Each structure stands twice: as structure tokens, then as C-alpha cells.
Amino acid sequence: MKPDYDTERISTILSDIERYQRDILELDISDISDLSDKRTFYAISMILFALLNRTIDLGNEIILARGFHVPSTYREIFTILEKEKVIEPDLAKAIGSLVLYRNLLSHEYHVAGAER
């Protein structure tokens, strides 16, 4: 069965991801000390949060279109994509680790600091 991709939604997600990547580059962060400025720290935190959310959305769209097993967690999205040979194991592991930081930002923003 041919995957039924929602190309308009995927296009929007990819556009958002590209925009967030540009926004990160515009902040010109070259060292951890650059995050000592509160505005920069909060800006990068929110951009990364949004970027990870859109990456999760993209993974969900692929899973839905291809009829893969429905994930029970955000991290499982990337495990499924790895298992189904959509992404490489190293990428699945890296994104899976970033999902942990996304969850930290989402649920415990008050403890997230530049050192994390």
C-alpha cells in the first residue's frame, strides 16, 4: 500500500523547521557563556522547544502515512522510524535524547538552565 502523505501539512512542518533553524543561527551563539543573557537563553529555549515539537509532528506524519505502529510516547516515534528503516539508528538515538530535553522544557522549565 502506497503511503498517503498529507503533503500540505508536511510542507508546513518543514517550512517551520527551516525557519527555526534560521532563527537559531541568527542568535549567533558560539559559546555557553552566550546563554548567560536571559533574553538569549529564553529565546533559544523556546526556539528549540518549537523545533523539537515540529520534528515530533513530522515523525508522526510519517508514521500515520505509512501505517506504522502508533507510538505511546514522543520518544517512541523515533524508535519506530528507526525500526522501520526510515531513519538511521544514530539519528533516532540523538533525537530521542533531545525529546528528553523537550520534556524538561515542557514540564519543568523552572529547573532548565544554561548548564543543561
N, C-alpha and C positions, 0 to 999 in steps of 0.2 A: 504494500500500500504506500502510495506516494505521500510524503508529509504535506500537511495543509497549513503552510505558514501564513500568519497574518502579516503580510509584508509592510503594510502601513504602520502597524504597531512596532514592528522590528526596526523599521527605518527611523521612527521617532526615538526609540530607545538608543539606537546607535548614534543619532544626532546629539542626544543628551550626553552620552558618554564622551563623545568628542569635545563637546562644549566644556564639560567638567575638566577634562584633561588640559584644555587650553587655559582654563581658569587657574588650575594648579600651577602651570608654567608661568603665568603672569604674576603670581605671588613671589616668584624668584627666590624660593627657599633653597639655600645652599648648605646650611648648617643647622644643627639642632638649636643653636642659640637664636636663630631667626624666629623660633616659636616662643621666645620669651615675651614678645609683644602680644598682648591679649587679643587685639583685633586679628592679627595674623593667625594665632593659634585657633581662635574660634572660627575664623573663615576656613582654614584648611580642614578643620574637624568636620564642618558641615558639608564642604565640598566632597570630602572622602566618604562621608555618610551617604550622600546623594549618589555618588559614583558607584558605591557598592550596592545600593538599592537597585540601581538601573542594571547592574551586572546580574543581580539576582533575577530581575524581571526578564532579562534576555535568556538566562538559563531556563526559567520557567516556560517561556515561549517555545523554546526548542523542545523541551520535554513534552509539552502539550501537543505540538505539531507532529512529533514523531510517535506519540502514543506510548511513551516510556512510563515506567512505574512512577506513581505520584509520590513526590518526596514528602517526608513528615517534618523536615527542618530545612532551613536555608542552606546549611552546610551540606546536607544530603543531595541537594540539587547538583553540586559539582562532583559528588561521588557517583551519582547516576550517569552524568555526562562522561565521566572517565570510564566507567564500566561499559558504556555503550560506544566507546571509542570516538566520542565527539571531541574531547579534549585530552591532552596528554596528562599523564599522572602528575608530573611536576607542577603543571598549571592548576590542576584540581587541588593539590595539596596547598599551594600558595593562596589560591582564592579561598579555600576552606579556612585557612588561618586568618585571612582578612575578615571573614564573616564573624569570627570571634571578636575582633576589634569593633566591627559594626554593631554587634550586640552590646558591647560595652558602652559605646557611644549612645545607643538607643535606650538602654535600661539603667545605666549607671554613669551618666555623663558627668556627674559631680566628682567622680573619682578619676576620670580620664585626665591625664596631664601630659605635658610635652615629653616627659621621660618614658611614657608608654608608647 
